[in-house]
Amino acid sequence: MEHREESRGIGDLLGDLGGQVSTLVRKEIDLARVEVTSGVGRMSRGAAMAGAGGAILYAGLLVLLGAIVLGLIAAGLDAWWRR
């Protein structure tokens, strides 16, 4: 049985290493770009939901204040304070 080893020079090995590192860096940059893009999408959806929640809260507060005013008028308090 012959045992055959592939002998490659240091130049070939370093060339392969450089190519693999280059590929790894490119793939990491692509992955980071995808992560940032998806993070921005989630953040914008969250901001939109918070804005919608704030608008609903504001509208609910206005309705509640109107109900309080109408309740005070129904209880016999004048609409305008007079002395």
N, CA, C and O atoms as CSV, one atom per row, in Angstrom:
chain,resi,resn,atom,element,x,y,z
A,1,MET,N,N,0.825,-1.174,0.000
A,1,MET,CA,C,0.000,0.000,0.000
A,1,MET,C,C,0.869,1.237,0.000
A,1,MET,O,O,1.777,1.409,0.813
A,2,GLU,N,N,0.563,2.033,-0.894
A,2,GLU,CA,C,1.308,3.286,-0.949
A,2,GLU,C,C,0.522,4.386,-0.265
A,2,GLU,O,O,-0.664,4.597,-0.519
A,3,HIS,N,N,1.207,5.053,0.582
A,3,HIS,CA,C,0.586,6.195,1.266
A,3,HIS,C,C,1.046,7.448,0.560
A,3,HIS,O,O,2.233,7.777,0.550
A,4,ARG,N,N,0.091,8.143,-0.029
A,4,ARG,CA,C,0.448,9.293,-0.829
A,4,ARG,C,C,-0.012,10.555,-0.129
A,4,ARG,O,O,-1.197,10.702,0.172
A,5,GLU,N,N,0.869,11.427,0.121
A,5,GLU,CA,C,0.528,12.711,0.731
A,5,GLU,C,C,0.604,13.785,-0.313
A,5,GLU,O,O,1.511,13.821,-1.144
A,6,GLU,N,N,-0.347,14.638,-0.250
A,6,GLU,CA,C,-0.340,15.763,-1.174
A,6,GLU,C,C,0.520,16.847,-0.547
A,6,GLU,O,O,0.222,17.357,0.533
A,7,SER,N,N,1.549,17.172,-1.221
A,7,SER,CA,C,2.414,18.202,-0.657
A,7,SER,C,C,2.135,19.499,-1.392
A,7,SER,O,O,2.214,19.582,-2.618
A,8,ARG,N,N,1.812,20.487,-0.614
A,8,ARG,CA,C,1.546,21.807,-1.161
A,8,ARG,C,C,2.502,22.774,-0.498
A,8,ARG,O,O,2.880,22.623,0.664
A,9,GLY,N,N,2.863,23.730,-1.242
A,9,GLY,CA,C,3.805,24.697,-0.707
A,9,GLY,C,C,3.120,25.723,0.181
A,9,GLY,O,O,1.899,25.875,0.188
A,10,ILE,N,N,3.960,26.409,0.919
A,10,ILE,CA,C,3.461,27.457,1.814
A,10,ILE,C,C,2.715,28.531,1.033
A,10,ILE,O,O,1.714,29.059,1.518
A,11,GLY,N,N,3.173,28.856,-0.141
A,11,GLY,CA,C,2.502,29.881,-0.953
A,11,GLY,C,C,1.080,29.478,-1.308
A,11,GLY,O,O,0.164,30.298,-1.265
A,12,ASP,N,N,0.897,28.185,-1.667
A,12,ASP,CA,C,-0.449,27.692,-1.978
A,12,ASP,C,C,-1.355,27.736,-0.752
A,12,ASP,O,O,-2.513,28.145,-0.831
A,13,LEU,N,N,-0.807,27.309,0.374
A,13,LEU,CA,C,-1.601,27.304,1.608
A,13,LEU,C,C,-1.995,28.718,2.019
A,13,LEU,O,O,-3.140,28.962,2.399
A,14,LEU,N,N,-1.051,29.645,1.942
A,14,LEU,CA,C,-1.374,31.029,2.312
A,14,LEU,C,C,-2.353,31.651,1.321
A,14,LEU,O,O,-3.197,32.460,1.707
A,15,GLY,N,N,-2.247,31.279,0.047
A,15,GLY,CA,C,-3.206,31.763,-0.947
A,15,GLY,C,C,-4.610,31.267,-0.645
A,15,GLY,O,O,-5.573,32.029,-0.738
A,16,ASP,N,N,-4.735,29.984,-0.282
A,16,ASP,CA,C,-6.038,29.430,0.095
A,16,ASP,C,C,-6.578,30.102,1.352
A,16,ASP,O,O,-7.767,30.411,1.438
A,17,LEU,N,N,-5.704,30.325,2.320
A,17,LEU,CA,C,-6.113,30.986,3.557
A,17,LEU,C,C,-6.649,32.386,3.266
A,17,LEU,O,O,-7.683,32.780,3.805
A,18,GLY,N,N,-5.960,33.126,2.429
A,18,GLY,CA,C,-6.413,34.472,2.083
A,18,GLY,C,C,-7.767,34.452,1.394
A,18,GLY,O,O,-8.624,35.287,1.683
A,19,GLY,N,N,-7.965,33.512,0.492
A,19,GLY,CA,C,-9.256,33.391,-0.191
A,19,GLY,C,C,-10.374,33.031,0.763
A,19,GLY,O,O,-11.476,33.568,0.652
A,20,GLN,N,N,-10.113,32.130,1.700
A,20,GLN,CA,C,-11.132,31.714,2.655
A,20,GLN,C,C,-11.461,32.835,3.630
A,20,GLN,O,O,-12.625,33.019,3.987
A,21,VAL,N,N,-10.461,33.580,4.063
A,21,VAL,CA,C,-10.708,34.709,4.968
A,21,VAL,C,C,-11.524,35.770,4.240
A,21,VAL,O,O,-12.441,36.356,4.816
A,22,SER,N,N,-11.196,36.017,2.982
A,22,SER,CA,C,-11.930,36.987,2.192
A,22,SER,C,C,-13.394,36.574,2.052
A,22,SER,O,O,-14.290,37.404,2.203
A,23,THR,N,N,-13.638,35.298,1.764
A,23,THR,CA,C,-15.010,34.796,1.652
A,23,THR,C,C,-15.750,34.917,2.978
A,23,THR,O,O,-16.918,35.303,3.012
A,24,LEU,N,N,-15.067,34.585,4.066
A,24,LEU,CA,C,-15.674,34.676,5.389
A,24,LEU,C,C,-16.066,36.114,5.712
A,24,LEU,O,O,-17.167,36.356,6.206
A,25,VAL,N,N,-15.194,37.055,5.444
A,25,VAL,CA,C,-15.483,38.467,5.731
A,25,VAL,C,C,-16.664,38.943,4.897
A,25,VAL,O,O,-17.536,39.642,5.412
A,26,ARG,N,N,-16.707,38.578,3.620
A,26,ARG,CA,C,-17.832,38.979,2.758
A,26,ARG,C,C,-19.151,38.415,3.279
A,26,ARG,O,O,-20.163,39.115,3.311
A,27,LYS,N,N,-19.135,37.150,3.685
A,27,LYS,CA,C,-20.360,36.526,4.199
A,27,LYS,C,C,-20.790,37.162,5.518
A,27,LYS,O,O,-21.985,37.340,5.754
A,28,GLU,N,N,-19.848,37.503,6.365
A,28,GLU,CA,C,-20.183,38.165,7.632
A,28,GLU,C,C,-20.782,39.541,7.382
A,28,GLU,O,O,-21.719,39.944,8.072
A,29,ILE,N,N,-20.255,40.260,6.409
A,29,ILE,CA,C,-20.799,41.588,6.074
A,29,ILE,C,C,-22.216,41.447,5.530
A,29,ILE,O,O,-23.095,42.235,5.878
A,30,ASP,N,N,-22.442,40.451,4.680
A,30,ASP,CA,C,-23.793,40.212,4.160
A,30,ASP,C,C,-24.757,39.860,5.284
A,30,ASP,O,O,-25.889,40.343,5.306
A,31,LEU,N,N,-24.319,39.028,6.210
A,31,LEU,CA,C,-25.156,38.654,7.343
A,31,LEU,C,C,-25.472,39.867,8.211
A,31,LEU,O,O,-26.615,40.046,8.631
A,32,ALA,N,N,-24.483,40.689,8.480
A,32,ALA,CA,C,-24.716,41.896,9.279
A,32,ALA,C,C,-25.702,42.825,8.574
A,32,ALA,O,O,-26.560,43.422,9.224
A,33,ARG,N,N,-25.589,42.951,7.255
A,33,ARG,CA,C,-26.521,43.798,6.493
A,33,ARG,C,C,-27.956,43.278,6.625
A,33,ARG,O,O,-28.888,44.063,6.800
A,34,VAL,N,N,-28.132,41.962,6.540
A,34,VAL,CA,C,-29.468,41.372,6.674
A,34,VAL,C,C,-30.007,41.594,8.084
A,34,VAL,O,O,-31.181,41.921,8.254
A,35,GLU,N,N,-29.163,41.420,9.089
A,35,GLU,CA,C,-29.606,41.614,10.472
A,35,GLU,C,C,-30.009,43.055,10.731
A,35,GLU,O,O,-31.017,43.301,11.393
A,36,VAL,N,N,-29.242,44.013,10.222
A,36,VAL,CA,C,-29.568,45.426,10.419
A,36,VAL,C,C,-30.870,45.770,9.708
A,36,VAL,O,O,-31.708,46.487,10.255
A,37,THR,N,N,-31.041,45.262,8.490
A,37,THR,CA,C,-32.257,45.536,7.735
A,37,THR,C,C,-33.481,44.979,8.450
A,37,THR,O,O,-34.502,45.660,8.539
A,38,SER,N,N,-33.396,43.771,8.953
A,38,SER,CA,C,-34.545,43.194,9.654
A,38,SER,C,C,-34.770,43.909,10.983
A,38,SER,O,O,-35.913,44.052,11.417
A,39,GLY,N,N,-33.703,44.358,11.633
A,39,GLY,CA,C,-33.848,45.103,12.882
A,39,GLY,C,C,-34.535,46.441,12.660
A,39,GLY,O,O,-35.355,46.862,13.475
A,40,VAL,N,N,-34.204,47.110,11.565
A,40,VAL,CA,C,-34.843,48.389,11.248
A,40,VAL,C,C,-36.320,48.169,10.958
A,40,VAL,O,O,-37.158,48.970,11.372
A,41,GLY,N,N,-36.645,47.093,10.254
A,41,GLY,CA,C,-38.048,46.782,9.962
A,41,GLY,C,C,-38.842,46.544,11.229
A,41,GLY,O,O,-39.962,47.035,11.367
A,42,ARG,N,N,-38.266,45.791,12.159
A,42,ARG,CA,C,-38.953,45.539,13.434
A,42,ARG,C,C,-39.095,46.820,14.230
A,42,ARG,O,O,-40.124,47.055,14.862
A,43,MET,N,N,-38.057,47.651,14.199
A,43,MET,CA,C,-38.103,48.894,14.960
A,43,MET,C,C,-39.158,49.842,14.391
A,43,MET,O,O,-39.873,50.498,15.148
A,44,SER,N,N,-39.258,49.917,13.068
A,44,SER,CA,C,-40.251,50.808,12.473
A,44,SER,C,C,-41.658,50.310,12.757
A,44,SER,O,O,-42.562,51.114,12.988
A,45,ARG,N,N,-41.856,49.005,12.745
A,45,ARG,CA,C,-43.182,48.470,13.092
A,45,ARG,C,C,-43.510,48.774,14.548
A,45,ARG,O,O,-44.645,49.128,14.870
A,46,GLY,N,N,-42.534,48.639,15.419
A,46,GLY,CA,C,-42.755,48.946,16.835
A,46,GLY,C,C,-43.083,50.411,17.054
A,46,GLY,O,O,-43.956,50.742,17.857
A,47,ALA,N,N,-42.389,51.290,16.346
A,47,ALA,CA,C,-42.668,52.719,16.470
A,47,ALA,C,C,-44.057,53.047,15.951
A,47,ALA,O,O,-44.757,53.871,16.538
A,48,ALA,N,N,-44.465,52.416,14.861
A,48,ALA,CA,C,-45.809,52.643,14.329
A,48,ALA,C,C,-46.876,52.164,15.317
A,48,ALA,O,O,-47.899,52.821,15.507
A,49,MET,N,N,-46.626,51.028,15.931
A,49,MET,CA,C,-47.583,50.507,16.920
A,49,MET,C,C,-47.654,51.424,18.145
A,49,MET,O,O,-48.737,51.655,18.683
A,50,ALA,N,N,-46.520,51.939,18.582
A,50,ALA,CA,C,-46.513,52.852,19.724
A,50,ALA,C,C,-47.243,54.146,19.376
A,50,ALA,O,O,-47.976,54.685,20.205
A,51,GLY,N,N,-47.049,54.648,18.155
A,51,GLY,CA,C,-47.753,55.851,17.723
A,51,GLY,C,C,-49.260,55.629,17.668
A,51,GLY,O,O,-50.035,56.478,18.107
A,52,ALA,N,N,-49.667,54.496,17.132
A,52,ALA,CA,C,-51.101,54.183,17.074
A,52,ALA,C,C,-51.678,54.031,18.476
A,52,ALA,O,O,-52.792,54.479,18.747
A,53,GLY,N,N,-50.925,53.404,19.356
A,53,GLY,CA,C,-51.380,53.265,20.747
A,53,GLY,C,C,-51.516,54.617,21.431
A,53,GLY,O,O,-52.465,54.843,22.182
A,54,GLY,N,N,-50.574,55.515,21.174
A,54,GLY,CA,C,-50.657,56.862,21.748
A,54,GLY,C,C,-51.858,57.629,21.232
A,54,GLY,O,O,-52.515,58.342,21.991
A,55,ALA,N,N,-52.151,57.489,19.943
A,55,ALA,CA,C,-53.317,58.176,19.364
A,55,ALA,C,C,-54.610,57.638,19.959
A,55,ALA,O,O,-55.523,58.409,20.254
A,56,ILE,N,N,-54.698,56.330,20.138
A,56,ILE,CA,C,-55.895,55.734,20.745
A,56,ILE,C,C,-56.024,56.166,22.199
A,56,ILE,O,O,-57.129,56.450,22.663
A,57,LEU,N,N,-54.923,56.219,22.914
A,57,LEU,CA,C,-54.940,56.676,24.306
A,57,LEU,C,C,-55.407,58.122,24.401
A,57,LEU,O,O,-56.199,58.457,25.282
A,58,TYR,N,N,-54.927,58.981,23.509
A,58,TYR,CA,C,-55.318,60.391,23.492
A,58,TYR,C,C,-56.814,60.516,23.193
A,58,TYR,O,O,-57.514,61.281,23.856
A,59,ALA,N,N,-57.301,59.779,22.211
A,59,ALA,CA,C,-58.724,59.821,21.874
A,59,ALA,C,C,-59.561,59.331,23.051
A,59,ALA,O,O,-60.607,59.908,23.348
A,60,GLY,N,N,-59.115,58.279,23.718
A,60,GLY,CA,C,-59.840,57.774,24.886
A,60,GLY,C,C,-59.875,58.798,26.018
A,60,GLY,O,O,-60.885,58.931,26.710
A,61,LEU,N,N,-58.778,59.516,26.202
A,61,LEU,CA,C,-58.736,60.554,27.242
A,61,LEU,C,C,-59.721,61.670,26.928
A,61,LEU,O,O,-60.408,62.164,27.823
A,62,LEU,N,N,-59.795,62.073,25.658
A,62,LEU,CA,C,-60.746,63.119,25.266
A,62,LEU,C,C,-62.190,62.662,25.482
A,62,LEU,O,O,-63.017,63.438,25.960
A,63,VAL,N,N,-62.494,61.429,25.141
A,63,VAL,CA,C,-63.841,60.894,25.353
A,63,VAL,C,C,-64.160,60.847,26.847
A,63,VAL,O,O,-65.271,61.187,27.251
A,64,LEU,N,N,-63.206,60.434,27.659
A,64,LEU,CA,C,-63.413,60.373,29.107
A,64,LEU,C,C,-63.661,61.759,29.686
A,64,LEU,O,O,-64.551,61.933,30.519
A,65,LEU,N,N,-62.883,62.747,29.254
A,65,LEU,CA,C,-63.096,64.117,29.741
A,65,LEU,C,C,-64.458,64.644,29.302
A,65,LEU,O,O,-65.137,65.313,30.080
A,66,GLY,N,N,-64.867,64.355,28.074
A,66,GLY,CA,C,-66.194,64.763,27.611
A,66,GLY,C,C,-67.292,64.112,28.436
A,66,GLY,O,O,-68.289,64.757,28.761
A,67,ALA,N,N,-67.118,62.847,28.776
A,67,ALA,CA,C,-68.113,62.155,29.595
A,67,ALA,C,C,-68.196,62.760,30.990
A,67,ALA,O,O,-69.284,62.877,31.554
A,68,ILE,N,N,-67.061,63.142,31.543
A,68,ILE,CA,C,-67.056,63.785,32.869
A,68,ILE,C,C,-67.795,65.115,32.812
A,68,ILE,O,O,-68.593,65.418,33.699
A,69,VAL,N,N,-67.539,65.910,31.781
A,69,VAL,CA,C,-68.217,67.202,31.637
A,69,VAL,C,C,-69.720,66.995,31.493
A,69,VAL,O,O,-70.506,67.671,32.157
A,70,LEU,N,N,-70.126,66.064,30.632
A,70,LEU,CA,C,-71.556,65.803,30.452
A,70,LEU,C,C,-72.196,65.282,31.744
A,70,LEU,O,O,-73.340,65.616,32.051
A,71,GLY,N,N,-71.464,64.473,32.488
A,71,GLY,CA,C,-71.969,63.983,33.775
A,71,GLY,C,C,-72.153,65.110,34.768
A,71,GLY,O,O,-73.137,65.123,35.508
A,72,LEU,N,N,-71.225,66.061,34.803
A,72,LEU,CA,C,-71.362,67.203,35.716
A,72,LEU,C,C,-72.521,68.095,35.304
A,72,LEU,O,O,-73.223,68.629,36.163
A,73,ILE,N,N,-72.733,68.264,34.015
A,73,ILE,CA,C,-73.868,69.068,33.543
A,73,ILE,C,C,-75.171,68.361,33.895
A,73,ILE,O,O,-76.128,69.011,34.315
A,74,ALA,N,N,-75.227,67.041,33.730
A,74,ALA,CA,C,-76.433,66.280,34.078
A,74,ALA,C,C,-76.693,66.303,35.578
A,74,ALA,O,O,-77.839,66.178,36.009
A,75,ALA,N,N,-75.648,66.461,36.370
A,75,ALA,CA,C,-75.803,66.508,37.825
A,75,ALA,C,C,-76.283,67.879,38.291
A,75,ALA,O,O,-76.527,68.072,39.482
A,76,GLY,N,N,-76.424,68.833,37.374
A,76,GLY,CA,C,-76.963,70.124,37.747
A,76,GLY,C,C,-75.941,71.238,37.764
A,76,GLY,O,O,-76.308,72.379,38.044
A,77,LEU,N,N,-74.706,70.977,37.486
A,77,LEU,CA,C,-73.682,72.018,37.453
A,77,LEU,C,C,-73.797,72.759,36.133
A,77,LEU,O,O,-73.926,72.128,35.084
A,78,ASP,N,N,-73.754,74.076,36.163
A,78,ASP,CA,C,-73.837,74.850,34.926
A,78,ASP,C,C,-72.654,74.520,34.017
A,78,ASP,O,O,-71.588,74.110,34.478
A,79,ALA,N,N,-72.866,74.708,32.736
A,79,ALA,CA,C,-71.808,74.450,31.772
A,79,ALA,C,C,-70.641,75.411,31.962
A,79,ALA,O,O,-69.491,75.045,31.721
A,80,TRP,N,N,-70.933,76.657,32.400
A,80,TRP,CA,C,-69.895,77.660,32.666
A,80,TRP,C,C,-69.990,78.087,34.114
A,80,TRP,O,O,-71.091,78.266,34.636
A,81,TRP,N,N,-68.870,78.252,34.762
A,81,TRP,CA,C,-68.873,78.678,36.155
A,81,TRP,C,C,-69.242,80.152,36.209
A,81,TRP,O,O,-68.700,80.972,35.469
A,82,ARG,N,N,-70.156,80.465,37.080
A,82,ARG,CA,C,-70.558,81.869,37.280
A,82,ARG,C,C,-70.547,82.182,38.762
A,82,ARG,O,O,-70.872,81.323,39.581
A,83,ARG,N,N,-70.183,83.381,39.106
A,83,ARG,CA,C,-70.203,83.773,40.503
A,83,ARG,C,C,-71.166,84.878,40.721
A,83,ARG,O,O,-71.322,85.348,41.848
